[in-house]
Amino acid sequence: MTAGGIDVADVVVVGAGPTGLLVAGDLAEAGVRVTVLERRLHESNLTRAFVVHARTLEQLDARGVADGLLARGTKVDHFRLFGSVSVDLTPLPSRYPFMLITPQYEVEQALTERLLAAGATVVRGAEVGDVRQTADHVEVAYRDADGADRTLRAAYLVGADGHHSVVRERLGLAFPGESVARSLVLADVRMSEPPAEQLTVDGNAAGFCFVVPFGDGWYRIIVRDRRRELPDDAPADLEEIRWVARQVFGTDFGVHDPRWISRFHSDERQVERYRVGRVFLAGDAAHVHSPAGGMGMNTGLQDAANLGWKLAAAVRGRGGEQLLDSYHDERHPVGEMVLKMSGGLLRAALLTSPLARKLRNLAFPAAFAVPPIGAFVRLRQSGIGIGYGRPRGADRRVGTRAADVTATDGTRLYEALRGGRFVLVAPEGFAVPEGVTAHVVAGAQTALLVRPDGYVAWAGRSADGLVPALRRWGVTPAVAA
């Protein structure tokens, strides 16, 4: 749509990585006019992210795209850290008690197909130059693939344009933090003698090495040679990878035929505010952390799941500033937690002192052997244990992840969430207010109102407080139906 020579949308999303694609798809499915601006002309099949955790799979399930990824990826339900810590994911209380190893471009392809089917517009080759906002709109100036200068006006803007975010820069926001590991080498390779474990990671005085299979004959390997501190643009080759692998594991696994090799450094950074007026930051534009734990892409996707339905409500004039502010309030602490957790894992892997490594190898197995500690780490890393704060006096379940349940008609909760709905999970005989569609589950003791992102918005044994809770979250009973 164009007005006065300026293109118009309800929401502009800058960045067509997984985070931007998911939030744009959610908005488009909600009937919001959304345009995605992407600097790249073509999708890339070279990517650093490759792990999809259980909670992210649940979010993808609620959008109908999990099954396709599961059919192509590799499930990993056990892995070993530092040669001595065995981590078992099978106790996770989820339909997905594992990690899915699949390259980022597979996730992007699935999310792109979804958002295009929902009617979103994707503009590739768009170089964003400036971002300006007023009390009632945002304007994005960009140069298109043909070199023409264009302007796009919208009610809201989502900056999902990565570590070096132009949107964040134009907002004048600092990105405080530090580099925690330099000269990491990442490659996708073939192996003639792959490791027995599906996921293998360890380090010693010589370096650090991580190996995981994609399941199609390709392996992702990440190494760090402690002898080298080279810039990101310094050449990397297989011999460096082989040397580190031999020092750490005693074998180079017969690596050969790389399809790509890249040298990079790992930062830990987080912007102080995820919302500035009508502009929101998500994914790597808001936070970056070490690859340890594989939580980067997952955290961004869950940012998007939290934000999309709130922006859809705002576009319709519902929810108010409190609803929009809740995005920062809920997601900033999660980003902070991920920085600490991934940073701790990376520092443990990079210990140089033999004594420190020995203590690590004694302490980690002992800690994981304590059931509450092992469960806590699994729940946090997988995202299953992440929740949000609740209002004073609210039921203890408010803000927690809603587990998938099956209704008496065979429909699962996460299937019912598709389309960005609030879903009421209620016991049989529950007095449902007029205009609210219940998703009845036999045997339930308490009714739960579940947000579109799969978190509990309200809980109670009677309908008292249900309608006010809906309105507080920017929904009317008619919309919930």
PEQUICOR-V650145 format. One record per residue. N is the residue number from 1. RES is the residue in three letters. SS is DSSP state (helix for helix, strand for strand, loop for the rest). PHI is phi in whole degrees, 0 to 359 (none if undefined). OMEGA is omega as a letter, one per 20 degrees, with the letter a starting at -180 (none if undefined). Layout:
# PEQUICOR-V650145
N,RES,SS,PHI,OMEGA ; N,RES,SS,PHI,OMEGA
This chain:
# PEQUICOR-V650145
1,MET,loop,none,a ; 2,THR,strand,232,r ; 3,ALA,strand,224,r ; 4,GLY,loop,60,a ; 5,GLY,loop,83,r ; 6,ILE,strand,248,r ; 7,ASP,strand,290,a ; 8,VAL,strand,232,r ; 9,ALA,loop,217,r ; 10,ASP,loop,282,a ; 11,VAL,strand,223,r ; 12,VAL,strand,252,r ; 13,VAL,strand,246,r ; 14,VAL,strand,261,r ; 15,GLY,loop,114,r ; 16,ALA,loop,252,r ; 17,GLY,loop,278,a ; 18,PRO,helix,305,a ; 19,THR,helix,297,a ; 20,GLY,helix,297,a ; 21,LEU,helix,293,a ; 22,LEU,helix,291,a ; 23,VAL,helix,294,r ; 24,ALA,helix,294,r ; 25,GLY,helix,295,r ; 26,ASP,helix,298,r ; 27,LEU,helix,295,a ; 28,ALA,helix,296,r ; 29,GLU,helix,295,r ; 30,ALA,loop,275,r ; 31,GLY,loop,86,r ; 32,VAL,loop,274,r ; 33,ARG,loop,284,a ; 34,VAL,strand,231,r ; 35,THR,strand,238,r ; 36,VAL,strand,255,r ; 37,LEU,strand,256,a ; 38,GLU,strand,231,a ; 39,ARG,loop,293,a ; 40,ARG,loop,290,r ; 41,LEU,loop,282,a ; 42,HIS,loop,226,r ; 43,GLU,loop,293,a ; 44,SER,loop,258,r ; 45,ASN,loop,259,r ; 46,LEU,loop,245,a ; 47,THR,loop,206,r ; 48,ARG,loop,270,a ; 49,ALA,loop,282,a ; 50,PHE,loop,204,a ; 51,VAL,strand,243,r ; 52,VAL,strand,244,a ; 53,HIS,loop,274,a ; 54,ALA,helix,302,a ; 55,ARG,helix,294,r ; 56,THR,helix,293,r ; 57,LEU,helix,298,r ; 58,GLU,helix,297,r ; 59,GLN,helix,296,r ; 60,LEU,helix,291,r ; 61,ASP,helix,299,r ; 62,ALA,loop,291,r ; 63,ARG,loop,241,r ; 64,GLY,loop,74,a ; 65,VAL,loop,242,a ; 66,ALA,helix,292,a ; 67,ASP,helix,299,r ; 68,GLY,helix,297,r ; 69,LEU,helix,291,r ; 70,LEU,helix,298,a ; 71,ALA,helix,292,a ; 72,ARG,helix,256,a ; 73,GLY,loop,268,r ; 74,THR,strand,244,r ; 75,LYS,strand,274,r ; 76,VAL,strand,236,a ; 77,ASP,loop,251,r ; 78,HIS,strand,222,r ; 79,PHE,strand,208,a ; 80,ARG,strand,238,r ; 81,LEU,strand,253,r ; 82,PHE,loop,56,r ; 83,GLY,loop,74,a ; 84,SER,loop,228,a ; 85,VAL,strand,252,r ; 86,SER,strand,262,a ; 87,VAL,strand,249,a ; 88,ASP,strand,251,a ; 89,LEU,loop,268,a ; 90,THR,loop,298,r ; 91,PRO,loop,285,a ; 92,LEU,loop,303,a ; 93,PRO,loop,280,a ; 94,SER,loop,207,r ; 95,ARG,loop,295,a ; 96,TYR,loop,235,a ; 97,PRO,loop,277,a ; 98,PHE,loop,192,r ; 99,MET,strand,261,r ; 100,LEU,strand,256,r ; 101,ILE,strand,268,r ; 102,THR,loop,206,a ; 103,PRO,loop,294,a ; 104,GLN,helix,304,a ; 105,TYR,helix,294,r ; 106,GLU,helix,292,r ; 107,VAL,helix,296,r ; 108,GLU,helix,298,a ; 109,GLN,helix,297,a ; 110,ALA,helix,297,a ; 111,LEU,helix,287,r ; 112,THR,helix,294,r ; 113,GLU,helix,301,a ; 114,ARG,helix,296,a ; 115,LEU,helix,289,r ; 116,LEU,helix,293,r ; 117,ALA,helix,296,a ; 118,ALA,loop,275,r ; 119,GLY,loop,101,r ; 120,ALA,loop,287,r ; 121,THR,strand,252,r ; 122,VAL,strand,243,r ; 123,VAL,strand,250,a ; 124,ARG,strand,264,a ; 125,GLY,loop,75,a ; 126,ALA,loop,265,r ; 127,GLU,strand,262,a ; 128,VAL,strand,288,a ; 129,GLY,strand,252,a ; 130,ASP,strand,210,r ; 131,VAL,strand,228,r ; 132,ARG,strand,230,r ; 133,GLN,strand,227,r ; 134,THR,loop,241,a ; 135,ALA,loop,293,a ; 136,ASP,loop,235,r ; 137,HIS,loop,196,r ; 138,VAL,strand,237,r ; 139,GLU,strand,239,r ; 140,VAL,strand,244,r ; 141,ALA,strand,264,a ; 142,TYR,strand,212,r ; 143,ARG,strand,252,a ; 144,ASP,loop,277,a ; 145,ALA,loop,296,r ; 146,ASP,loop,269,r ; 147,GLY,loop,87,r ; 148,ALA,loop,276,r ; 149,ASP,strand,277,a ; 150,ARG,strand,224,r ; 151,THR,strand,229,r ; 152,LEU,strand,236,a ; 153,ARG,strand,249,a ; 154,ALA,strand,208,r ; 155,ALA,loop,287,a ; 156,TYR,strand,217,r ; 157,LEU,strand,227,r ; 158,VAL,strand,246,r ; 159,GLY,strand,268,r ; 160,ALA,loop,237,a ; 161,ASP,loop,258,r ; 162,GLY,loop,84,a ; 163,HIS,loop,309,a ; 164,HIS,loop,259,a ; 165,SER,loop,303,r ; 166,VAL,helix,291,r ; 167,VAL,helix,299,r ; 168,ARG,helix,299,r ; 169,GLU,helix,297,a ; 170,ARG,helix,293,r ; 171,LEU,loop,284,a ; 172,GLY,loop,75,a ; 173,LEU,loop,268,r ; 174,ALA,loop,287,r ; 175,PHE,loop,232,a ; 176,PRO,loop,292,r ; 177,GLY,strand,152,a ; 178,GLU,strand,205,r ; 179,SER,strand,276,a ; 180,VAL,strand,252,r ; 181,ALA,strand,205,a ; 182,ARG,strand,252,r ; 183,SER,strand,57,r ; 184,LEU,strand,279,r ; 185,VAL,strand,247,a ; 186,LEU,strand,240,r ; 187,ALA,strand,208,r ; 188,ASP,strand,254,a ; 189,VAL,strand,223,r ; 190,ARG,strand,268,r ; 191,MET,strand,224,r ; 192,SER,loop,272,r ; 193,GLU,loop,225,a ; 194,PRO,loop,293,r ; 195,PRO,loop,292,a ; 196,ALA,loop,290,r ; 197,GLU,loop,288,r ; 198,GLN,loop,296,r ; 199,LEU,strand,231,a ; 200,THR,strand,231,r ; 201,VAL,strand,212,r ; 202,ASP,strand,194,r ; 203,GLY,strand,203,r ; 204,ASN,loop,210,a ; 205,ALA,loop,296,a ; 206,ALA,loop,279,a ; 207,GLY,strand,170,a ; 208,PHE,strand,226,r ; 209,CYS,strand,215,a ; 210,PHE,strand,229,a ; 211,VAL,strand,225,r ; 212,VAL,strand,209,r ; 213,PRO,strand,272,r ; 214,PHE,loop,275,r ; 215,GLY,loop,96,a ; 216,ASP,loop,243,a ; 217,GLY,loop,97,r ; 218,TRP,loop,260,r ; 219,TYR,strand,233,r ; 220,ARG,strand,268,r ; 221,ILE,strand,229,r ; 222,ILE,strand,234,r ; 223,VAL,strand,227,r ; 224,ARG,strand,223,r ; 225,ASP,strand,267,a ; 226,ARG,loop,295,a ; 227,ARG,loop,284,a ; 228,ARG,loop,241,r ; 229,GLU,loop,230,a ; 230,LEU,loop,254,r ; 231,PRO,loop,292,a ; 232,ASP,loop,299,a ; 233,ASP,loop,270,r ; 234,ALA,loop,288,a ; 235,PRO,loop,300,r ; 236,ALA,loop,233,a ; 237,ASP,loop,217,a ; 238,LEU,helix,295,a ; 239,GLU,helix,296,r ; 240,GLU,helix,296,r ; 241,ILE,helix,295,a ; 242,ARG,helix,299,a ; 243,TRP,helix,297,a ; 244,VAL,helix,296,a ; 245,ALA,helix,300,r ; 246,ARG,helix,295,a ; 247,GLN,helix,291,a ; 248,VAL,helix,275,a ; 249,PHE,helix,248,a ; 250,GLY,loop,82,r ; 251,THR,loop,207,r ; 252,ASP,loop,259,r ; 253,PHE,loop,61,a ; 254,GLY,loop,63,a ; 255,VAL,strand,294,r ; 256,HIS,strand,198,r ; 257,ASP,strand,50,r ; 258,PRO,strand,294,r ; 259,ARG,strand,268,r ; 260,TRP,strand,194,r ; 261,ILE,strand,223,a ; 262,SER,strand,217,r ; 263,ARG,strand,253,a ; 264,PHE,strand,210,r ; 265,HIS,strand,237,a ; 266,SER,strand,249,r ; 267,ASP,strand,252,r ; 268,GLU,strand,239,a ; 269,ARG,strand,214,r ; 270,GLN,strand,209,r ; 271,VAL,loop,287,a ; 272,GLU,loop,284,a ; 273,ARG,loop,230,r ; 274,TYR,loop,272,r ; 275,ARG,strand,231,r ; 276,VAL,strand,229,a ; 277,GLY,loop,62,a ; 278,ARG,loop,264,a ; 279,VAL,strand,244,a ; 280,PHE,strand,234,r ; 281,LEU,strand,250,a ; 282,ALA,loop,214,r ; 283,GLY,helix,65,a ; 284,ASP,helix,295,r ; 285,ALA,helix,292,a ; 286,ALA,loop,257,a ; 287,HIS,strand,201,r ; 288,VAL,strand,227,a ; 289,HIS,loop,210,a ; 290,SER,loop,292,r ; 291,PRO,loop,288,a ; 292,ALA,loop,299,a ; 293,GLY,loop,91,r ; 294,GLY,loop,59,a ; 295,MET,loop,258,a ; 296,GLY,helix,296,a ; 297,MET,helix,300,a ; 298,ASN,helix,297,r ; 299,THR,helix,295,r ; 300,GLY,helix,295,r ; 301,LEU,helix,297,r ; 302,GLN,helix,283,r ; 303,ASP,helix,305,a ; 304,ALA,helix,298,r ; 305,ALA,helix,298,r ; 306,ASN,helix,288,a ; 307,LEU,helix,275,a ; 308,GLY,helix,303,a ; 309,TRP,helix,292,r ; 310,LYS,helix,289,r ; 311,LEU,helix,294,r ; 312,ALA,helix,299,r ; 313,ALA,helix,295,a ; 314,ALA,helix,296,r ; 315,VAL,helix,300,r ; 316,ARG,loop,274,r ; 317,GLY,loop,82,a ; 318,ARG,loop,239,r ; 319,GLY,loop,94,r ; 320,GLY,helix,73,a ; 321,GLU,helix,295,a ; 322,GLN,helix,297,r ; 323,LEU,helix,295,r ; 324,LEU,helix,293,r ; 325,ASP,helix,295,a ; 326,SER,helix,294,r ; 327,TYR,helix,299,r ; 328,HIS,helix,297,a ; 329,ASP,helix,300,a ; 330,GLU,helix,272,a ; 331,ARG,helix,269,a ; 332,HIS,helix,299,r ; 333,PRO,helix,298,r ; 334,VAL,helix,293,r ; 335,GLY,helix,302,r ; 336,GLU,helix,296,r ; 337,MET,helix,297,a ; 338,VAL,helix,296,r ; 339,LEU,helix,302,a ; 340,LYS,helix,292,a ; 341,MET,helix,289,a ; 342,SER,helix,293,r ; 343,GLY,helix,296,r ; 344,GLY,helix,295,r ; 345,LEU,helix,296,a ; 346,LEU,helix,295,a ; 347,ARG,helix,296,r ; 348,ALA,helix,294,r ; 349,ALA,helix,289,a ; 350,LEU,loop,263,r ; 351,LEU,loop,302,a ; 352,THR,loop,259,a ; 353,SER,loop,289,r ; 354,PRO,helix,304,r ; 355,LEU,helix,294,r ; 356,ALA,helix,297,r ; 357,ARG,helix,293,r ; 358,LYS,helix,295,r ; 359,LEU,helix,296,r ; 360,ARG,helix,301,a ; 361,ASN,helix,290,r ; 362,LEU,helix,272,a ; 363,ALA,helix,286,a ; 364,PHE,helix,297,r ; 365,PRO,helix,298,r ; 366,ALA,helix,296,a ; 367,ALA,helix,292,a ; 368,PHE,helix,293,r ; 369,ALA,helix,287,r ; 370,VAL,loop,277,a ; 371,PRO,helix,310,a ; 372,PRO,helix,297,a ; 373,ILE,helix,288,r ; 374,GLY,helix,300,r ; 375,ALA,helix,294,a ; 376,PHE,helix,300,a ; 377,VAL,helix,295,r ; 378,ARG,helix,300,a ; 379,LEU,helix,294,r ; 380,ARG,helix,288,a ; 381,GLN,helix,297,a ; 382,SER,helix,285,a ; 383,GLY,loop,88,a ; 384,ILE,loop,297,a ; 385,GLY,loop,271,a ; 386,ILE,loop,275,r ; 387,GLY,loop,221,a ; 388,TYR,loop,241,r ; 389,GLY,loop,294,r ; 390,ARG,loop,237,r ; 391,PRO,loop,298,r ; 392,ARG,loop,302,r ; 393,GLY,loop,87,a ; 394,ALA,loop,285,r ; 395,ASP,loop,304,a ; 396,ARG,loop,297,a ; 397,ARG,loop,279,a ; 398,VAL,loop,296,a ; 399,GLY,loop,93,r ; 400,THR,loop,271,r ; 401,ARG,strand,294,r ; 402,ALA,loop,273,r ; 403,ALA,loop,288,r ; 404,ASP,loop,292,r ; 405,VAL,loop,224,a ; 406,THR,strand,247,a ; 407,ALA,loop,283,r ; 408,THR,loop,297,r ; 409,ASP,loop,270,r ; 410,GLY,loop,92,r ; 411,THR,loop,282,r ; 412,ARG,strand,273,r ; 413,LEU,helix,304,a ; 414,TYR,helix,287,r ; 415,GLU,helix,286,r ; 416,ALA,helix,293,r ; 417,LEU,loop,287,a ; 418,ARG,loop,299,a ; 419,GLY,loop,95,r ; 420,GLY,loop,77,a ; 421,ARG,loop,271,q ; 422,PHE,loop,276,a ; 423,VAL,strand,235,r ; 424,LEU,strand,266,r ; 425,VAL,strand,260,a ; 426,ALA,strand,222,r ; 427,PRO,loop,288,r ; 428,GLU,loop,298,a ; 429,GLY,loop,87,r ; 430,PHE,loop,294,a ; 431,ALA,loop,281,a ; 432,VAL,loop,279,r ; 433,PRO,loop,300,a ; 434,GLU,loop,302,r ; 435,GLY,loop,93,r ; 436,VAL,loop,252,r ; 437,THR,loop,273,r ; 438,ALA,strand,270,r ; 439,HIS,strand,252,a ; 440,VAL,strand,279,r ; 441,VAL,loop,234,r ; 442,ALA,loop,298,r ; 443,GLY,loop,91,r ; 444,ALA,loop,292,r ; 445,GLN,loop,263,a ; 446,THR,loop,230,r ; 447,ALA,strand,279,r ; 448,LEU,strand,233,r ; 449,LEU,strand,263,a ; 450,VAL,strand,254,r ; 451,ARG,loop,290,r ; 452,PRO,loop,301,r ; 453,ASP,loop,268,r ; 454,GLY,loop,82,r ; 455,TYR,strand,245,a ; 456,VAL,strand,283,r ; 457,ALA,strand,264,a ; 458,TRP,strand,200,r ; 459,ALA,strand,215,r ; 460,GLY,strand,184,r ; 461,ARG,loop,271,r ; 462,SER,loop,229,a ; 463,ALA,loop,282,r ; 464,ASP,loop,302,r ; 465,GLY,loop,91,a ; 466,LEU,helix,292,a ; 467,VAL,helix,296,r ; 468,PRO,helix,302,r ; 469,ALA,helix,294,r ; 470,LEU,helix,302,a ; 471,ARG,helix,294,r ; 472,ARG,helix,297,a ; 473,TRP,loop,265,r ; 474,GLY,loop,82,a ; 475,VAL,loop,232,r ; 476,THR,loop,258,r ; 477,PRO,helix,305,r ; 478,ALA,helix,299,r ; 479,VAL,helix,290,r ; 480,ALA,helix,300,r ; 481,ALA,loop,285,none
